[in-house]
Amino acid sequence: MESEIIGLVVALLLWVAWAMITERRQRRLEELGRLPPGPRWWPVVGNIFQLGWSPHESFAKLAHKHGPIMTLWLGSMSTVVISSNEVARDMFKNHDVVLAGRKIYEAMKGDYGNEGSLITAQYGPHWRMLRRLCTSEFFVTSRLDATGGIRSRCIDRMVQFIEDAGGSGTGAVDVGRFFFLMAFNLIGNLMFSKDLLDIKSERGAKFFYHAGKVMELAGKPNVADFLPILRWLDPQRIRRKTQFHVKRAFEIAGGFIKERREMFTAGTDTTTSTLEWAMAELLHNPKTQHKVQAELRSVIGPNQKLGEKDIENLPYLKAVIKETLRLHPPLPFLVPHMAMNSCNMLGYYIPKETQILVNVWAIGRDPATWKDPLVFKPERFLESNMEVDYRGHHFEFIPFGSGRRMCPAIPLASRVLPVALGSLLHSFDWVLADGLKPEDMDMSERMGITLRKAVPLKAIPIPYKGHQTQVS
């Protein structure tokens, strides 16, 4: 009993000493330079209790009060949150190199390290080598043109799987799961010339579960990131749980992908998230669904397949993809940046190792930029004054980021997303399961690294009479 009391007292004294050191450091940084404004913080915990269940929403609300560039203290972690296209423009144009570091969370640490990943490796020669390999081997135009047939076969198989699972219009399907398997097998074919998962086996379902848990846990607020003294304890067991699911996912997919794993975990989940949200918004807005289907069926004849060459003739379908990315960017904060050295931005002091979060979710819903920002309205992208794309040059619309650390797979995504979505809309008419009405759909979000739909989308695919599935 006495030893337990002594241990408790020692722990308490260490906690108080660490709190005093942390508070002194925060005060010193504030005195050293003029940090961006922000809400008042509490000793030890900082602004943690202002995170809320949806940090991207909480930060957007705080930005209305404290400005588009603000400082938050998440425990001892200094964080600068950017919430407007003007500040994002300055960051990526004038401070791209110094802010190109990566903030590595505890969940990302373990047996499966981060330096072998293009996404999480720190900026430097090794990262530049990985980037060159990625762009030259996978995403250069000539290579993408040469692999068009692979993408077509993967999408055709997805359509066939859905038709089989849907029972010719009599059963509901988990739409996100089919998108996930398509994306995973697409990357598997590009890298290893084979499908890695099969919808008819349990392996696909298990991998879908474990990969989803990895993305969920890695994006979950972790007290061990905010209070370094607790890292060795891993009090929420987030690091251990994440590594468990990572290990199980890789065991299922096979040991031969271990060295190239980030292509799978990032490419599949972001693709799945975007396509599931697109289908959800269309089912939530039936008039929009009918409009995009009318365009598809007027351009693509009966018993014909949608191909990548057809996309330029389908402006409304492209607008649907853009509007989905505006409202539901797959990574609401992108992948967190880190200041590799101290710098000054817009007159504010940014200390070394500060975490930089670009709230692209808030930027895409900014009423100063977007009319009716909360309304799903693809027509906005067809207006003559809305010539914007998502390739990192228009800072009001950067769902894939900008600058050196922007997503290298944009050339692939711009081909896969419209063809995958368009193929399902051309091949099937879609209705909600269990008689659910569009206005009663649950459109809430589930926070992880990616912004997934909280309630998985279940819908019934009814084969379109003018279409006959073709699998090559």
N, C-alpha and C positions, 0 to 999 in steps of 0.2 A: 504494500500500500504506500509506504513512504517513498519507494523508488518511483512509483507512478506519479506521486505529487511532485517530486523533484523534477522528473521528466517534463511534466506539464509546465512547471515554473520556468525551466530552461527554454522550452519551446516558446513560451509567452515572451520571455526576455529577448530571444532571438527575433521574434516577430516585431516587437517594438523597435529594436535596434535597426532592423531592415527597413521598417516604415519610416524611421527618421532619416536614414540615408537616402531612401527613395524620394521623400519629400524635399530634402535638401537639393538633390539633383534636379528635380523639377523646377525649384525656385532658381537655381543657378542658370539653367537653360533660359528661363524667362528673363533673367537679368542680362544674360550674355547677348541676346538679340531679341528683336521684336517678333515673337511668334505670331502666327495667324490667330485671330480672335476665336473664342470658343466658350462653351458653357463652363460654369464654375465646377471645379473638381474637388473630390474628397480625398483626404490622406489615404494612402494604401490602395484603395479601390479605384480612384480616379473617377471616370465617367461610366464605369461598367454598368451601373444600374440604369443608365439611360439608353442602353442598347435596345431593349425590347426584344420581342420574339422575331421581329423582322428588321434586322439592323439597317437594311437599305432604306426602309420606310422611316425608321427613327432618325437616321442621319439626314434624310431629306427634310424632315420637319425641323430639325435643329438648324439646318442650313438657311431656312427661311428667316430665322431669327439672328443667326450669327454670321451669315454671309456664305458665298460660294467657295471660299477657302477657309477652313477652320481647323483648329487644333482640338483634339480629344486626347485624354489620357486613359488608356485601357490598362488599369493597374499602373505599372511602371513603363508601359510601352507608349511612347509618343507616336501619335497618329495624326496625319493631315488628311482631311477628307475634301475632295474636289467635287463640286456639284453643278458646275456650269460649263457650257461649251467654250466661253471666253478663257476661263482659267485652264481648262484642258488644252486649249490651243497653245497657251503660253508654256505649259508644262512640256508638251511633246515637241514644240518647235524650238524652245530656247533652253530647256534643261533635260533633254532626253537622255543624254549619256550619264549625267550624274545621278539621275533618278531611275536608272535602268537595272538596279539591283533587285533582288527578290527577298521578300520577307518569308522565312521558312518557319512554319508553325510546327509545334511538337508532333502533331498527327502525321506530318510528312517525314519524320525521322524514324529510324529503325533499321531493320535488316535490308529494306529496300530504300536505298539512299536517294538523294535528290540531284546529285551532281551529274548523273548519267541521263537526266531528263532535260530536254530542250526547254521545257516550261519552267522548271524550278532551278536550273543551274544558274549560278551567279554570272553576271556579265563579265566577259573576258575572252581570252583566246580559245579556251575549251568550248565555251558556248558558241562562239563564232564558227568554229569547226562544225559543231552539231547543226547549226542553222544552215550552213552551206550544203551539208550533206542532205538535209531535209528538203531544201528548196530545189536542189539540182536533181535529186533522185525521185522525188514524188510530185512536186507541185509546179515544175516548169511546164510551159504550155505544150511543148512537143510530147512530153511524157503523158500529160493528161489526155491529149488527143489520141495517143496510142492505146490508152487503157479505157476508152469509152465503152467498148464492148463488155468489159468486166463490170462496169457500173450498171450497164443495161441488164445484164444477166442477174445481178444481185437484186435489183429492183423488181424484175420480172418474178423472181422466186418469192419475194415478199408478197407480191400481189397474189400469187398462187397459194401461198401459205394462208393468207387471209381468207381467200375464197374457200379453201378446204376447212379452215377452222370455223368460219361463219356459217357453214351449212347452207349455202345458197340463200342467205338472207333470213335464216331462222335463229341464229345465235349471236350473242354479243361477243366481241373480242376486246382484249386489252391492247389498245392501239399502240401505246408506247413500247410495249414489249416487242412488237413486230418491227417497229422502227429501229429499236436497239439492235436486234439480231441482224437486220439489213446492214446497218452501219458497221457492226463488228465484222461481219463476213466480207463486207466490201474492203476494209483495211486488210483483213486476212488474205484476200485474193491479190491485193496489190503488192503485198509483201511476200506471201508464200504460195500464191497461185492455188489456193484451196479454201473452201468454207471451213471455218473452225467450230461453228456451232450449228446444231440442228434443232429446229423447233419441235420435232417429234420426240426428242429425248429429254431426260431430266437435266442433262448437262446445261442446256441453254437456260432453263429456268433458274438453276442454281447460280450460274454465272451472272445472270441479270440481277439476282438478289444481292450477291456479294459486291458486285461493282457499284450498285446503287447505294449500298451501305458505306462503301469507301467514300463516295462523293458527299454523302450526307454528313458523315463524321468529320471529314477533313474541313468542312465549312462550318462546323458547330463551334460557337464561342467556348474557348477552353481556358479555364482559370490558370492552368499551368503556363500559358503563353503570357498572361498578364502579370502574374506574380512569380518571377523566376525561382524563388526559394522553394516553390512547390513542384518544380519540374521533375525532380527525382521521385516524387510520390505518385505523379500522374493521378490526382485524386478523382477525376471523372472517368478514368480508364480509357480516355479517348485514344491515346497513342496505342495502347495495347489492343483495343478493339479494332482500330483501323488496320494495324499490321496483321491482325488475325484474318480480316476479310480480304486484304490484299493477297495474303498467302493463299487463301482458299481459291480466290479468283484465278491466280496464276497456275495453281495446281490443275484446275479444270481446263484452262485454255492450253496448257502444255508448257513444258520447260523451255521450248525453243523460242518463246516470245519474251523471255525475261529481260533480255538486253534491249528490247525495243518496246517496252511496255507502255511508255507514255502516249504513243500513237493510238493505243487502244483505249485507255481509260479516258483520255481527253476527247479524242475524236468521236467516240461512240456516245458518250453522255451528253455532250453539247448538241450533237445532231439529233439525238432522241428528244431532248428537251424542246428544241425549236420546233420540230415537226409535230410533237404532241400538242404544244401550245397552239400551233397553226390550226390543227384539226379541231381543237377545243373552241377556239374563237370562231371558226366557221360554223360549227354546230350551235354555238351560242348566238350567232347572227345568221339565221337561215337565208335571208335575202342575199347576203354576201356570198354564201356558199353556192346558191343557185347562179349567181352572176359569174363566178369563176368557172363553174361547171359548164355554163353556156358558152363561155369563151373557148374552153378546152374542146368541147364537142363540135364547135363550128370550125375549128382549125384542124383538129385531129379526126379523121373520118372513122366510120364504124370499122371495127375489127383491125384498127391500126394502133400501133404503140406510140407513145410519146417518147421522143428522142431529144437529146441535148440540142440538136440543130433547130428544134421547134421553139425553143424558149424565147428567142428574140421576137417571135410572132405572138407571144402571150404576155403582153404588158400587165394585164390585171393579175395574173398569177405571180409575176415578179413583184408586183406591188403588195400582194398578200404576204409574201415572204418578208419584205422590208417592214411592213407594219407589225408583223409578229416580232421581229427582232427589235423594233423600237419599243414596244410595250413589254416584251419578255426577253431581254438580253440574256443569253445562257449563263453568263458570269456577271452578276449585277455590279461587282466591284472590279471586274477584270481579274487577273491574277495579281495579288498585292505587290506593289513596287516597294523599293527601299532606297533611301538616299545613301549612296556609297561614300559621299563626303558632304560636308555642310555646304549650303548654298543659299542664295537669296533669290526669292521668286516673288514678283509683284510687290517688292518692298518688304517682304516678310522673311524672317530667318528660318531656314529649314535645317535642323541639326542632323548630323551624321547618324545613320541607322534608323531614322524616322520611317515609320511605315506610311506609305502613300496609297490611299484608296481613291480610285476614280469611280464615283457613283454614276455609272452609265445608265442605271435604272432611273435615277432622278433626272439626268440630262435628257433622256428620251421622253420624259413626261413634264418637262418644263413649260409652263403656260406662256412664258415670255418668248418661246420659240415655236411652240406647236399650238395650233388652234384645236380646241376640244381635245386636250391631250390624253384624256382617259378613255376616249371613244375609239373603238377599233374601226378605222376608216381607211382602207387601202387606197381609196380615190385620191387622198392627199398627195400620194407619190406620183400621180399622173398629171398634176397641175404643172403648168409651164414654169412656175417659179420654185419648183421643188425638185430640181435636178441634183439630188444627193445620192451618194452610194455609201456602202459600208466598208470601203477600202482604206479608211484612216485619214482621208483628206478633208472630210466635212465633220467638224468636231461636235456638232449637234447630234450626230448619229454615228457613234463609234462602238457598236456592240462587240466588235472583235479587237478593239483597242487601236493604237496608233504608234508610230515610231518604231524603234528597234525591237521592242518586245511584243509587237502586235502579232496576232495569230498568223502563222505562216501558211495555214491550210485554207485561206480565203478562196484561192482559185478552185480548190476542190469543192468547198462548200457551195460556191456559187453555181456549180453544176449539179451537185447531188440534191440540194434542198428543193429546188423547183421541180425536178424530174420525179423525185420520190413522192412529194405531195401531189403533184399533178397526176401521176399515174393512179394513185388511189382515188382521186376525185373523178378521173375519167373512167375508171373501171367499175366504180361502185356508186350507188346512191347511199347516203349514210343517215341513219336515224339513231336517236339516243335509246339506250336500253331501259327496260322496265317502265316504259311510258313516261319517262322524265321529260318535262317541258324545257325548252331552251332557256327561258327566263329563270328557271329554278336550278340551273347548273351551279355547282360549287366551283368558282374560279379562283379560289385562294391558292397561295403559293406555299411551297415547302422549301425552306432554306437549307442549302448545303453549299458546296463550292458552286454547283450549278443551281439554277432557280427552276425547280421542277414543280409540276402541278401537284398540289397537296393530295387530291383525290384522283387516282389514275383514271384516265378517260376510257370508259366502256361504251362501245357503240356497235350497232349492227350494220354490217356491210351487205347491201342488196345489189347483186350483180346487175350492171347496166345492160339493158337488152340490146343496145347497139354495139356492145363490146364483147369480144371473145378473148379470154386470157391466152396469151402466147408465151411459152417459156422456151427460150433458145438454149 
